[in-house]
Amino acid sequence: MVFYFYSMIKILAYLLTIIYFLFFGLTLVVFHPIQWFSHNLFGYKAHKISVDWMQFFLMRSLNILGTRFSFNNPHKIATGRPVIIVSNHQSMYDIPPLIWYLRKHHVKFVSKKELGKGIPSISYNLRHGGSVLIDRKDAKQALKAIEDFAKRIVENNWAAVIFPEGTRSRDGNPKPFKTNGLLTMFKHAPNAIILPVTVNNSWKTLKYGKFPMGLGAHIKFTVHKPLELSDFEDKTLLINDIEATIKTAII
């Protein structure tokens, strides 16, 4: 009986994943020209609004799979300040809620350069929306790009998301944090607010692999107490504390 139940769930997962992919793809295709026109005719603000709403519809597409989102942020985070969001990373589905729920902070990402080509809407936004693309095989280029990114975050009072694990955790168990990127951000954005965030259950959307997708994941975000970067002299110790805070909340 148990085997039969899980077999039916797997069959349902195949069917709903096909429907999800249709809506996911449609969202990217529809928003690509919207982004282009917004960016080229009306500038940054219009482009940002289009990107924000794309995240909303990407999240609604995930609802087809029974995916739910909870975003717990009891803190008042100052606007008009650069913010460095430090988070664990479990899947690509960590990204739309971070952009949507923290949209007033103009969320940008450090992303691998491979994502800058070939993906409707996503690649366009990464190239033109203020994020940074790095070559993970070229440490010198990556650090220089992050340095320039940090300065841009400070100049515009945007928020930068960094996943210090470097790659996503496939089973929810966190990987050790890599410090070079964060230390570079800290050095060139000394007046930033640090915002630790813990993501839970995002990996369950990919528990079967990319096809079919997992059903019924409840993706939870916990925003921890904001920290003033300038209050901490030992930045390596600060990273260790941030890592401990984030990982303690992983369930």
Secondary structure, DSSP 8 states (H G I E B T S, - for coil): -HHHHHHHHHHHHHHHHHHHHHHHHHHHHHHHHHHHHIIIII-HHHHHHHHHHHHHHHHHHHHTTT-EEEEE--S---SSS-EEEEE----GGGHHHHHHHTGGG-EEEEEEGGGGSSSTTHHHHHHHSS-EEE-TT-HHHHHHHHHHHHHHHHHHT-EEEE-TTSS--SSS-------HHHHHHHHH-TT-EEEEEEEESGGGGGTT-SSS--SS-EEEEEE---EEGGG-S-HHHHHHHHHHHHHHT--
